[in-house]
Amino acid sequence: MSGTQIKVLDKAIQILELLAAARKGVRLKDVVGSLGLNKSTALRILRVLESHDVVSRNGNATFVLGNRVLWWETCYRRNFDLLEVVRPYLEKVRDLTEETVIFSILVGSRSVIVNQAISPHVTSSRYGLGAAAPLHAGASGKAILAFLSTEKRRQFLRQSDLERLTGRTVTDKKGLERQLAEIRAGGVAITRGERFLNTASVAAPVFNSRGEGVGAIAVIGPSERLTSVRLREIAVLLVKEARLLTEQLSKTGEIV
């Protein structure tokens, strides 16, 4: 494969990630503006992706992910033994805390929820599997970002615009770096209202064989129930369970 073809493939993946992060589809001018492509190149890539049903076009002239992505997701889950390994840890923490517990993994520059155990409370947090969030917002993303290698963490901070999701989202890079240092020192990330208002979360990282953060277990719930004292209590439990899960995954080779 020539260097030009590799660059086109790289741009195609960037377009797919842009569509995956969008809630209501993406217009051609948004692809051009976000990725710095010229209009003809962007349209040509979109048409090729559309011909393979990886991308589809809505009636309002926006592009969204196509049906083939759903088939890929089904194939992925069918062979994804990681979920079976993780599930008992999520259920254990859920039963002990009575709050929703999620497991997220690092995909590109975002954290993606791949499993969850839902709280029995009527007022509880729950998410669609596959939901993604930027690493700088929320406990799961920060727990992963804090424990990336120094090079990867610096690369993220250089290349990323820190989107403001709520009034509490940290968008100052120096401020974020200070928070990440505190997370590394304490072993957990605790956030309030950074992605959704009136929601609090605490997360502990799961590591690969090189000691890098590649996933996180997080407890999420309403802020009025998850007080600062309660979050610190849960943090002790999460650190323990995340360590045990890391050890289990290292034996099975599910996260490398």
C-alpha positions as CSV (number, residue, x, y, z in Angstrom):
1,M,0.0,0.0,0.0
2,S,1.4,3.4,-1.0
3,G,1.9,6.2,1.4
4,T,-0.9,8.1,-0.3
5,Q,-3.3,5.2,0.2
6,I,-2.3,5.0,3.9
7,K,-3.0,8.7,4.4
8,V,-6.5,8.3,2.7
9,L,-7.2,5.4,5.1
10,D,-6.2,7.5,8.0
11,K,-8.5,10.3,6.9
12,A,-11.4,7.8,6.4
13,I,-10.9,6.6,10.0
14,Q,-10.9,10.2,11.2
15,I,-14.2,10.8,9.4
16,L,-15.7,7.6,11.0
17,E,-14.7,8.8,14.4
18,L,-16.2,12.2,13.7
19,L,-19.5,10.6,12.8
20,A,-19.4,8.3,15.8
21,A,-19.0,11.2,18.2
22,A,-21.8,13.2,16.5
23,R,-25.3,12.9,17.9
24,K,-27.3,14.2,14.9
25,G,-25.1,13.4,12.0
26,V,-22.4,15.5,10.3
27,R,-22.6,17.8,7.3
28,L,-20.0,17.8,4.6
29,K,-18.8,21.3,5.6
30,D,-18.4,20.0,9.2
31,V,-16.1,17.2,7.9
32,V,-14.1,19.7,5.9
33,G,-13.8,22.2,8.7
34,S,-13.1,19.7,11.5
35,L,-10.5,17.6,9.6
36,G,-8.9,20.2,7.4
37,L,-9.8,18.3,4.2
38,N,-10.7,19.9,0.9
39,K,-14.3,19.5,-0.1
40,S,-13.7,17.1,-3.1
41,T,-11.5,14.8,-1.0
42,A,-13.9,14.6,1.9
43,L,-16.8,13.9,-0.5
44,R,-14.9,11.2,-2.3
45,I,-14.0,9.4,0.9
46,L,-17.6,9.7,2.2
47,R,-19.0,8.3,-1.0
48,V,-16.6,5.3,-0.9
49,L,-17.6,4.6,2.8
50,E,-21.3,5.0,1.7
51,S,-20.9,2.5,-1.0
52,H,-19.8,-0.1,1.6
53,D,-22.7,0.8,3.9
54,V,-20.2,2.1,6.5
55,V,-21.7,5.5,6.2
56,S,-25.2,6.5,5.2
57,R,-26.9,9.8,4.2
58,N,-29.9,11.2,6.0
59,G,-32.6,13.1,4.1
60,N,-31.4,16.3,5.7
61,A,-28.0,16.0,3.9
62,T,-26.1,14.8,6.9
63,F,-23.9,11.8,7.1
64,V,-24.2,9.1,9.9
65,L,-22.7,5.7,10.5
66,G,-24.2,3.0,8.3
67,N,-25.7,-0.4,9.1
68,R,-22.4,-2.3,8.4
69,V,-21.1,-0.8,11.7
70,L,-23.8,-2.5,13.6
71,W,-22.8,-5.8,12.0
72,W,-19.2,-5.2,13.0
73,E,-20.3,-4.4,16.5
74,T,-22.2,-7.7,16.7
75,C,-19.1,-9.6,15.4
76,Y,-16.9,-7.8,17.9
77,R,-19.1,-8.7,20.9
78,R,-19.4,-12.3,19.8
79,N,-15.7,-12.7,20.2
80,F,-15.2,-10.3,23.1
81,D,-14.4,-12.5,26.1
82,L,-13.3,-9.4,28.0
83,L,-16.9,-8.6,28.9
84,E,-17.3,-12.0,30.6
85,V,-14.2,-11.4,32.7
86,V,-15.3,-7.9,33.7
87,R,-18.9,-8.6,34.5
88,P,-18.5,-10.2,37.9
89,Y,-16.4,-7.2,39.1
90,L,-19.0,-4.7,38.0
91,E,-21.8,-6.7,39.7
92,K,-19.9,-7.0,42.9
93,V,-19.2,-3.2,43.1
94,R,-22.8,-2.5,42.2
95,D,-24.1,-4.8,44.9
96,L,-21.9,-3.2,47.5
97,T,-22.6,0.4,46.5
98,E,-26.1,0.1,45.1
99,E,-25.0,2.5,42.3
100,T,-24.5,2.0,38.6
101,V,-21.0,0.7,37.8
102,I,-19.5,1.0,34.3
103,F,-16.4,-0.3,32.6
104,S,-14.9,1.8,29.9
105,I,-11.9,1.2,27.6
106,L,-9.7,3.6,25.6
107,V,-10.6,3.9,22.0
108,G,-8.6,6.5,20.1
109,S,-8.8,9.7,22.2
110,R,-12.1,8.8,23.9
111,S,-13.4,6.5,26.6
112,V,-16.1,4.1,25.5
113,I,-18.5,2.2,27.7
114,V,-18.5,-1.5,27.0
115,N,-20.3,-2.9,30.0
116,Q,-22.4,-1.8,33.0
117,A,-24.2,-3.0,36.0
118,I,-27.2,-0.8,36.7
119,S,-28.2,0.5,40.2
120,P,-31.4,-0.8,41.7
121,H,-32.4,2.7,42.7
122,V,-35.3,4.4,40.8
123,T,-33.1,7.5,40.4
124,S,-29.9,6.1,38.9
125,S,-27.4,6.7,36.1
126,R,-27.4,4.4,33.0
127,Y,-25.8,4.7,29.6
128,G,-26.0,3.1,26.2
129,L,-23.2,0.6,25.6
130,G,-20.8,2.1,23.1
131,A,-21.4,5.6,24.5
132,A,-18.1,7.6,24.1
133,A,-16.8,10.7,25.9
134,P,-13.7,12.8,25.6
135,L,-10.9,11.8,28.1
136,H,-10.8,15.2,29.8
137,A,-14.4,15.1,31.0
138,G,-15.6,12.7,33.7
139,A,-13.9,10.3,36.1
140,S,-13.5,7.3,33.6
141,G,-11.7,9.4,31.0
142,K,-9.5,11.1,33.5
143,A,-8.6,7.8,35.2
144,I,-7.4,6.5,31.9
145,L,-5.8,9.8,30.7
146,A,-3.8,10.2,34.0
147,F,-2.2,6.8,33.6
148,L,-1.3,6.9,29.9
149,S,2.4,7.1,29.1
150,T,3.8,10.5,29.4
151,E,4.2,10.7,25.6
152,K,0.6,9.8,24.9
153,R,-0.7,12.1,27.6
154,R,1.3,15.0,26.2
155,Q,0.2,14.2,22.7
156,F,-3.5,14.2,23.8
157,L,-3.0,17.6,25.4
158,R,-1.3,19.0,22.4
159,Q,-3.7,17.8,19.8
160,S,-7.1,18.1,21.6
161,D,-9.4,21.0,22.0
162,L,-10.9,20.5,25.4
163,E,-14.7,20.7,24.7
164,R,-16.9,22.2,27.4
165,L,-19.8,19.8,28.1
166,T,-21.0,21.6,31.2
167,G,-20.0,24.6,33.3
168,R,-17.9,22.3,35.4
169,T,-15.9,20.8,32.6
170,V,-12.1,21.6,32.9
171,T,-11.0,23.2,29.6
172,D,-7.8,24.8,30.8
173,K,-4.9,22.4,29.9
174,K,-2.6,23.5,32.7
175,G,-5.5,23.0,35.2
176,L,-6.2,19.6,33.7
177,E,-2.5,18.6,34.0
178,R,-2.6,19.5,37.7
179,Q,-5.7,17.4,38.2
180,L,-4.1,14.4,36.3
181,A,-1.1,14.6,38.6
182,E,-3.3,14.5,41.6
183,I,-5.1,11.5,40.2
184,R,-1.8,9.7,39.6
185,A,-0.9,10.4,43.2
186,G,-4.2,9.2,44.7
187,G,-4.9,6.4,42.3
188,V,-8.5,7.5,41.5
189,A,-10.4,10.2,39.7
190,I,-13.4,11.9,41.3
191,T,-15.6,14.3,39.4
192,R,-18.9,16.2,39.8
193,G,-21.0,17.4,36.9
194,E,-18.3,17.5,34.3
195,R,-20.3,15.5,31.7
196,F,-23.8,15.7,33.1
197,L,-25.1,18.1,35.8
198,N,-26.2,16.7,39.1
199,T,-24.1,13.6,38.5
200,A,-21.0,12.5,40.4
201,S,-18.5,9.7,39.7
202,V,-15.4,8.0,40.9
203,A,-13.2,5.8,38.7
204,A,-10.1,3.7,39.1
205,P,-7.8,2.7,36.2
206,V,-7.3,-0.8,34.7
207,F,-3.8,-1.3,33.3
208,N,-2.2,-3.2,30.4
209,S,1.0,-5.2,30.7
210,R,3.1,-2.0,30.2
211,G,1.4,-0.3,33.2
212,E,-0.6,2.1,31.0
213,G,-4.2,3.0,31.7
214,V,-6.4,1.3,29.1
215,G,-9.7,1.1,30.9
216,A,-11.5,2.2,34.0
217,I,-14.1,1.0,36.5
218,A,-16.4,3.8,37.6
219,V,-19.3,4.3,40.0
220,I,-21.8,6.9,38.8
221,G,-24.9,8.3,40.4
222,P,-26.8,11.4,41.5
223,S,-24.7,14.0,43.3
224,E,-27.1,14.2,46.3
225,R,-26.4,10.5,47.0
226,L,-22.8,10.4,46.1
227,T,-21.5,12.9,48.6
228,S,-17.8,13.7,48.9
229,V,-17.5,11.3,51.9
230,R,-19.3,8.5,50.0
231,L,-17.1,8.9,47.0
232,R,-14.0,8.6,49.1
233,E,-15.4,5.4,50.7
234,I,-16.2,3.9,47.3
235,A,-12.8,4.9,46.0
236,V,-11.1,2.5,48.4
237,L,-13.3,-0.4,47.0
238,L,-12.7,0.6,43.4
239,V,-8.9,0.7,43.7
240,K,-9.0,-2.8,45.1
241,E,-11.3,-4.2,42.5
242,A,-9.5,-2.5,39.6
243,R,-6.2,-4.0,40.8
244,L,-7.8,-7.5,41.0
245,L,-9.3,-7.0,37.5
246,T,-6.0,-5.9,36.1
247,E,-4.4,-9.1,37.5
248,Q,-7.2,-11.2,36.0
249,L,-7.0,-9.6,32.6
250,S,-3.2,-10.1,32.6
251,K,-3.7,-13.8,33.0
252,T,-6.2,-14.0,30.2
253,G,-4.4,-11.7,27.9
254,E,-7.6,-9.7,27.1
255,I,-5.9,-6.3,27.5
256,V,-2.3,-6.0,26.1
